[in-house]
Amino acid sequence: MDQTPLHVIVVGGGVSGLGTALALARRGHEVTVIERDHTPMPTSADEAFAWDRRGAPQVRHSHAFLARLRNMLLNEYPDVYRTLLDEGASEMRFGDDLPPEMVGFERQPDDDELVMLACRRTTFEWVVRRAAIAEGGVTFRTGVGVAGVLAEPTADGATLVTGVRLVDGAELSADLVIAANGRRSAAPDWITAAGGHRVPEEVEDTGIVYFSRFYRLRDGQQYPPRGGPIGGDLGYVKYGVFVGDNNTFSVTLATSTEDHELRKVLVDPVVFDSAARQLVATSAWLDGRAEPITDNVFVMAGLLNRWRDFVLDGEPSALGLLPVGDAILCTNPLYGRGCTAAFWGAHLIADAISSHSGDLRAIALAYDAALREQIYPWYRSGVEQDGEARRVSTAMLAGEDPDGDADDPRTFMRGVFRDGLLPAMRSDPVVLRAFFRSFNLLTSPDAMVKDPDVGARVFAVWQDRENRPPEPRLGPKRRGDFLELLPV
Ligand SMILES: Cc1cc2nc3c(=O)[nH]c(=O)nc-3n(C[C@H](O)[C@H](O)[C@H](O)COP(=O)(O)OP(=O)(O)OC[C@H]3O[C@@H](n4cnc5c(N)ncnc54)[C@H](O)[C@@H]3O)c2cc1C
């Protein structure tokens, strides 16, 4: 500890709140986490799965934990990582489950960092919460919400947040407040109500709705081989299967928000299971080897891409309050980036505090600059990718050819993606590795596009497209055919 310990209030005990509590406690600060959901400490992963998490309903949806997050845990909290594995999480190592067509794969030294963590989101929270509390400097209060912030003006006209006011009227003071209260965070309103600057935001609906259900393998059963696809994008539905801890897994189907017909039927568990059986990557998982552990299909809409400017023109909206996780940036869940961005952001806060001992303005500016440099580019690339996906699903819903105008250069690029990149990822380890490094946030968002070797390999596969058998099916090509197969 190279500075005076701060007393920090963290509002919200989700991934970003837990990451902040752990990072700050290990650096000697005193942390109080205030979590509105009544979530007493469970004694097992299954008890954690039964938590009432209405404040973070996405915990009942599939969660991928990307390699960047896994590596932060492994390198900075090896004890926590070990506990996750001991509690039933597992590693998904690049190279372990390769497509059968893959030729010439040889492990590279940095493949050791290309490992994802497979576990349920609630298991992750349970283990990290336990570790944060075990640090000694962390107090966890659940079942009580924060209603606003306490603040006072500074001599130079800024607003200084000095603590929080709870829903029951109690006031708690702090040296620093962290808004880790998720996608519905009211932090911008709290700041303006306290006299701080407005917090502008850019926001766009991702255009998708999530449907998820969880299952557990029956005794003696195994997960199906994972060398083939574990998900797919048929345009009208995107889907995937996610391995969890303790023999669990989940299936997620995502439709367009505009597709009222599919939205209506997929909430029915019988229809949902049947739909998953029509899809190549999920059918083997629902062949009787597993049974559902959630009666319902969980549905989540209102999925946003959103970035909030808590620092505008070099001026923090308020001093003494830092937002983290979904409170500052939300990304399309399909890319699985949210928890990694949340945990990463928590560490950027801890680094800014360590570098600017007690200077709240310098901490806010350093944190903001790091976020913009390291995490914002991933947000932007997701927004761009979503624009294209939305165009395809809208065309399919209207019964139009999603490939569009043959003279449009984007049509050409889509062809290269479909007939070059996707098959190359099945056959060429260099391309697959580059894709996975990007997907797992281990490179910059444009690293793959800028890599001439990867580009040449993809183009070679694309040029050979006429000499290959047609692409394997991932499910019914046409939405109408898919609908006809469902028991409705
Ligand atoms: C459907 C869906 C699927 C997703 N899939 C993935 C995935 O595969 N991989 C991935 O990495 N990310 C995924 N994400 C994103 C990920 O869930 C979020 O990015 C992550 O939860 C952000 O963590 P957080 O701590 O900022 O917010 P949250 O986890 O939402 O936690 C916020 C917490 O604050 C509490 N809270 C709110 N208001 C108050 C208050 N006033 N007082 C006290 N407490 C309060 C809430 O109860 C909640 O516990 C998905 C998101 C969705 C919606």
PDBQT file of the ligand as one rigid body, heavy atoms in Angstrom, charges set to zero:
ROOT
HETATM    1  C1  LIG A 501     -29.027 -11.488 -22.000  1.00  0.00    +0.000 C 
HETATM    2  C2  LIG A 501     -27.602 -11.142 -21.672  1.00  0.00    +0.000 A 
HETATM    3  C3  LIG A 501     -26.583 -12.065 -21.917  1.00  0.00    +0.000 A 
HETATM    4  C4  LIG A 501     -25.251 -11.729 -21.648  1.00  0.00    +0.000 A 
HETATM    5  N1  LIG A 501     -24.258 -12.612 -21.959  1.00  0.00    +0.000 NA
HETATM    6  C5  LIG A 501     -22.988 -12.297 -21.660  1.00  0.00    +0.000 A 
HETATM    7  C6  LIG A 501     -21.931 -13.197 -21.915  1.00  0.00    +0.000 A 
HETATM    8  O1  LIG A 501     -22.100 -14.253 -22.512  1.00  0.00    +0.000 OA
HETATM    9  N2  LIG A 501     -20.673 -12.842 -21.516  1.00  0.00    +0.000 N 
HETATM   10  C7  LIG A 501     -20.431 -11.657 -20.909  1.00  0.00    +0.000 A 
HETATM   11  O2  LIG A 501     -19.285 -11.392 -20.558  1.00  0.00    +0.000 OA
HETATM   12  N3  LIG A 501     -21.394 -10.773 -20.694  1.00  0.00    +0.000 NA
HETATM   13  C8  LIG A 501     -22.654 -11.054 -21.053  1.00  0.00    +0.000 A 
HETATM   14  N4  LIG A 501     -23.637 -10.161 -20.798  1.00  0.00    +0.000 N 
HETATM   15  C9  LIG A 501     -23.293  -8.858 -20.240  1.00  0.00    +0.000 C 
HETATM   16  C10 LIG A 501     -23.060  -8.964 -18.749  1.00  0.00    +0.000 C 
HETATM   17  O3  LIG A 501     -24.105  -9.643 -18.126  1.00  0.00    +0.000 OA
HETATM   18  C11 LIG A 501     -22.944  -7.557 -18.193  1.00  0.00    +0.000 C 
HETATM   19  O4  LIG A 501     -22.054  -6.819 -18.966  1.00  0.00    +0.000 OA
HETATM   20  C12 LIG A 501     -22.461  -7.604 -16.758  1.00  0.00    +0.000 C 
HETATM   21  O5  LIG A 501     -23.448  -8.156 -15.947  1.00  0.00    +0.000 OA
HETATM   22  C13 LIG A 501     -22.142  -6.209 -16.263  1.00  0.00    +0.000 C 
HETATM   23  O6  LIG A 501     -21.861  -6.288 -14.908  1.00  0.00    +0.000 OA
HETATM   24  P1  LIG A 501     -22.248  -5.091 -13.938  1.00  0.00    +0.000 P 
HETATM   25  O7  LIG A 501     -21.727  -5.475 -12.617  1.00  0.00    +0.000 OA
HETATM   26  O8  LIG A 501     -21.832  -3.818 -14.528  1.00  0.00    +0.000 OA
HETATM   27  O9  LIG A 501     -23.836  -5.067 -13.931  1.00  0.00    +0.000 OA
HETATM   28  P2  LIG A 501     -24.827  -6.149 -13.325  1.00  0.00    +0.000 P 
HETATM   29  O10 LIG A 501     -24.235  -7.483 -13.397  1.00  0.00    +0.000 OA
HETATM   30  O11 LIG A 501     -26.127  -5.919 -13.975  1.00  0.00    +0.000 OA
HETATM   31  O12 LIG A 501     -24.918  -5.805 -11.791  1.00  0.00    +0.000 OA
HETATM   32  C14 LIG A 501     -25.488  -4.616 -11.333  1.00  0.00    +0.000 C 
HETATM   33  C15 LIG A 501     -25.928  -4.859  -9.908  1.00  0.00    +0.000 C 
HETATM   34  O13 LIG A 501     -26.310  -3.635  -9.316  1.00  0.00    +0.000 OA
HETATM   35  C16 LIG A 501     -27.437  -3.853  -8.493  1.00  0.00    +0.000 C 
HETATM   36  N5  LIG A 501     -28.126  -2.568  -8.357  1.00  0.00    +0.000 N 
HETATM   37  C17 LIG A 501     -28.777  -1.881  -9.325  1.00  0.00    +0.000 A 
HETATM   38  N6  LIG A 501     -29.236  -0.723  -8.830  1.00  0.00    +0.000 NA
HETATM   39  C18 LIG A 501     -28.867  -0.675  -7.530  1.00  0.00    +0.000 A 
HETATM   40  C19 LIG A 501     -29.055   0.277  -6.503  1.00  0.00    +0.000 A 
HETATM   41  N7  LIG A 501     -29.715   1.413  -6.716  1.00  0.00    +0.000 N 
HETATM   42  N8  LIG A 501     -28.559  -0.012  -5.288  1.00  0.00    +0.000 NA
HETATM   43  C20 LIG A 501     -27.879  -1.162  -5.051  1.00  0.00    +0.000 A 
HETATM   44  N9  LIG A 501     -27.687  -2.095  -5.998  1.00  0.00    +0.000 NA
HETATM   45  C21 LIG A 501     -28.158  -1.855  -7.217  1.00  0.00    +0.000 A 
HETATM   46  C22 LIG A 501     -28.216  -4.894  -9.244  1.00  0.00    +0.000 C 
HETATM   47  O14 LIG A 501     -29.097  -5.599  -8.398  1.00  0.00    +0.000 OA
HETATM   48  C23 LIG A 501     -27.115  -5.764  -9.815  1.00  0.00    +0.000 C 
HETATM   49  O15 LIG A 501     -26.795  -6.831  -8.968  1.00  0.00    +0.000 OA
HETATM   50  C24 LIG A 501     -24.962 -10.470 -21.092  1.00  0.00    +0.000 A 
HETATM   51  C25 LIG A 501     -25.974  -9.546 -20.843  1.00  0.00    +0.000 A 
HETATM   52  C26 LIG A 501     -27.275  -9.870 -21.150  1.00  0.00    +0.000 A 
HETATM   53  C27 LIG A 501     -28.348  -8.848 -20.902  1.00  0.00    +0.000 C 
ENDROOT
TORSDOF 0
